[in-house]
């Protein structure tokens, strides 16, 4: 009975170790993780946010190498994670809000910028674990930016849409950032004072999972689960009892009785 109880305990411990290993693995290994590469998975429904990296600006310049246009010292976005598969898959989010503030213009004939607004939110975002590529695609409507500028003649409104419908960026684990470089927008309506093209550049860092609290990392490879191997339980085998051999009794042999021979009688002469 004790042996069966012992074996049942061993089986239960092994099952418990397996369940613990499975639970630990289930919490890691996705495209997006919190705190470190290979850290805790970002959960579906988590909110991910970021503002401009310290010391940078979001710019809408007239050319890819120019410095004429609109510049904003404040910008941020907020998104919701909709899928976060195992690395190296593709995670998805919805961009629920993106704002720009403290913007200025150095376009000749303009005095300032009243607002820069993204229209038709929410947008769809994908993050490729294998490459770190980020893509922003239309959602409720086309991606669109409306810029309201103050001029000597009053206020003008400039409306822009991306040339290739979507926007391309890149995630970088070293700085927990997402960067967009020279994403070209074309004017679809507005005054002649509006730029005919605007090249958007911005870097957002750190990208943070505000639901769990921690920087977000992009994983190209799912980490292998490490399971600490426990040595198989050793069953102490009780030694078989040794029987002490009792020597066969030895029979004491009594010597045959010796007959005492009396002296020979000498005949009288």
C-alpha positions in Angstrom: 0.0 0.0 0.0 2.8 2.4 0.9 4.4 1.7 -2.5 1.2 2.7 -4.4 0.9 5.9 -2.4 4.5 6.7 -3.2 4.1 6.1 -6.9 0.9 8.3 -6.9 2.9 11.1 -5.2 5.6 10.9 -7.8 3.1 11.0 -10.7 1.4 14.0 -9.1 4.7 15.9 -8.7 5.6 15.2 -12.3 2.1 16.5 -13.5 2.5 19.6 -11.4 5.9 20.3 -12.9 4.5 19.9 -16.4 1.6 22.3 -15.7 4.0 24.9 -14.2 6.3 24.7 -17.2 3.3 25.0 -19.6 1.9 28.0 -17.6 5.3 29.8 -17.7 5.7 29.2 -21.4 2.2 30.5 -22.1 3.1 33.8 -20.6 6.0 34.4 -22.9 7.1 33.9 -26.5 4.8 36.3 -28.3 5.7 39.0 -30.8 5.1 41.8 -28.3 6.4 41.4 -24.7 6.7 43.7 -21.7 9.8 44.6 -19.8 12.3 42.7 -22.0 12.7 40.7 -25.1 11.2 37.3 -24.3 9.4 38.9 -21.3 5.8 38.7 -20.3 3.4 38.7 -23.3 1.5 41.9 -24.1 -2.2 40.8 -23.7 -4.9 41.3 -26.3 -6.8 44.4 -25.1 -3.8 46.1 -23.5 -3.3 49.8 -24.2 0.0 50.7 -25.8 1.1 54.4 -25.9 4.1 56.5 -26.8 5.1 60.1 -27.2 7.9 61.7 -29.2 11.3 60.7 -28.2 13.0 63.3 -26.0 14.6 66.1 -28.0 12.8 65.2 -31.3 10.0 66.7 -33.3 7.4 65.4 -35.7 8.0 67.2 -39.0 6.0 67.7 -42.2 8.6 69.0 -44.7 8.2 70.0 -48.3 10.9 67.5 -49.4 12.6 64.4 -48.0 15.8 66.4 -47.3 14.3 69.9 -46.7 13.6 71.9 -43.6 10.7 74.0 -44.8 7.2 73.1 -43.5 5.4 72.3 -40.3 7.2 71.1 -37.1 5.5 69.8 -33.9 7.3 69.4 -30.6 4.5 67.4 -29.0 2.9 64.2 -30.4 1.6 61.0 -29.0 -0.4 57.9 -30.0 -2.6 55.4 -28.2 -3.4 52.0 -29.5 -5.2 48.8 -28.5 -3.6 45.3 -29.1 -6.0 43.1 -31.1 -3.7 40.1 -31.7 -0.3 39.0 -30.3 0.7 35.6 -31.7 3.8 33.6 -31.1 7.0 35.0 -32.5 7.9 35.5 -35.3 4.3 36.2 -36.2 2.6 39.5 -36.9 0.9 41.4 -34.0 -2.0 43.8 -34.7 -3.3 46.9 -33.1 -5.8 49.6 -33.7 -4.5 53.2 -33.5 -7.3 54.8 -31.5 -5.8 58.3 -31.1 -2.8 60.3 -32.4 -2.3 63.9 -31.6 0.1 66.8 -32.5 0.6 70.0 -30.6 3.0 72.9 -30.2 3.4 73.1 -33.9 5.0 75.9 -35.9 5.4 76.7 -39.6 8.3 78.3 -41.5 6.5 78.3 -44.8 6.7 81.7 -46.5 3.4 83.6 -46.0 2.3 81.7 -42.9 2.2 83.0 -39.3 1.5 79.9 -37.3 -0.2 76.5 -37.0 -3.6 76.2 -35.4 -3.9 72.5 -35.5 -2.7 69.2 -37.0 -5.4 66.5 -36.9 -5.5 62.9 -38.1 -8.9 62.0 -39.5 -10.8 58.7 -39.9 -9.4 57.0 -36.9 -9.1 54.2 -35.8 -6.3 52.9 -38.1 -5.0 49.4 -38.3 -1.4 48.6 -37.4 0.7 45.5 -37.9 4.1 44.7 -36.2 6.1 42.0 -37.9 8.1 40.1 -35.3 10.6 38.8 -37.9 11.7 42.2 -39.2 10.3 44.8 -36.8 8.5 46.4 -39.6 5.5 48.5 -38.6 2.7 49.3 -41.1 -0.3 51.6 -40.6 -3.3 51.0 -42.8 -6.6 52.7 -43.2 -9.5 51.8 -40.9 -12.8 53.6 -40.9 -11.6 55.7 -43.9 -8.3 56.7 -45.6 -5.4 57.9 -43.5 -5.7 61.6 -43.7 -4.1 64.7 -42.0 -5.7 68.1 -41.8 -3.4 71.0 -41.1 -4.9 74.4 -40.2 -2.5 77.3 -40.8 -2.7 81.0 -40.0 -1.6 83.3 -42.8 -1.5 87.0 -43.5 -4.7 86.6 -45.4 -6.5 84.5 -42.7 -6.8 80.8 -41.9 -6.2 78.1 -44.5 -6.9 74.4 -44.3 -4.6 71.9 -46.0 -5.7 68.2 -46.3 -3.2 65.4 -47.1 -3.3 61.7 -47.7 -0.4 59.2 -48.1 0.8 58.5 -51.6 0.8 54.7 -51.1 -2.4 54.5 -48.9 -0.5 53.2 -45.9 2.5 54.3 -43.7 5.7 52.3 -43.0 7.7 52.5 -39.9 10.2 50.4 -37.9 10.4 49.2 -34.3 13.7 49.3 -32.5 14.2 47.3 -29.2 17.4 49.3 -28.3 15.4 52.4 -27.8 11.9 50.9 -27.4 10.9 53.1 -30.3 8.8 53.2 -33.5 10.2 55.5 -36.2 8.6 56.8 -39.3 10.9 58.4 -41.9 9.9 60.6 -44.8 6.4 59.2 -45.3 5.1 61.1 -48.2 1.6 62.8 -48.1 0.1 64.6 -51.1 -2.2 67.5 -50.8 -5.8 66.6 -51.8 -7.3 70.0 -51.1 -6.2 73.4 -49.8 -4.8 76.8 -50.7 -1.8 77.4 -52.9 0.0 78.3 -49.7 -0.3 74.6 -48.6 2.6 72.4 -49.4 1.9 70.2 -52.4 3.7 67.4 -50.7 4.6 66.8 -47.1 7.1 64.3 -45.9 6.3 63.1 -42.4 9.1 62.0 -40.0 8.7 61.1 -36.3 10.2 58.8 -33.6 8.1 57.7 -30.7 9.9 56.4 -27.6 9.5 54.6 -25.2 6.6 52.5 -26.5 4.8 51.4 -23.3 2.2 48.9 -22.3 0.2 51.1 -19.9 -2.1 48.3 -18.9 0.7 46.1 -17.5 3.3 48.9 -17.0 6.6 48.5 -18.9 8.3 49.1 -22.2 7.2 47.0 -25.2 9.7 44.8 -27.1 9.3 43.1 -30.5 10.4 39.5 -30.7 11.7 37.8 -33.8 12.1 34.3 -32.2 10.0 32.7 -29.5 12.3 31.6 -26.6 12.6 27.9 -25.9 10.9 27.1 -22.6 13.6 26.2 -20.0 12.4 23.4 -17.7 14.5 22.5 -14.8 14.9 18.8 -14.9 14.2 17.2 -11.5 16.0 14.0 -10.9 13.8 11.0 -10.9 12.9 10.1 -7.4 14.9 7.3 -6.1 13.1 4.6 -4.1 15.1 3.3 -1.2 15.1 -0.4 -1.5 15.2 -2.1 1.9 17.7 -4.9 1.9 16.4 -8.4 2.0 16.7 -9.7 5.5 19.7 -12.1 5.7 19.1 -15.3 7.6 21.9 -16.2 9.9 22.8 -19.8 9.3 22.8 -21.8 12.5 25.5 -24.4 12.3 24.4 -28.0 12.4 24.7 -29.3 15.9 27.8 -31.4 16.3 27.3 -34.7 18.2 29.9 -35.3 20.9 31.1 -38.8 20.4 31.7 -40.5 23.7 34.7 -42.9 23.7 33.9 -46.5 23.9 34.2 -47.6 27.5 37.5 -49.3 28.2 37.4 -52.5 30.3 40.0 -52.5 33.1 42.0 -55.7 33.0 43.0 -56.9 36.4 46.5 -58.3 37.1 47.0 -61.9 36.0 46.9 -64.2 39.0 50.2 -66.0 39.5 49.8 -69.7 40.5 51.3 -70.8 43.7 54.3 -73.2 43.3 
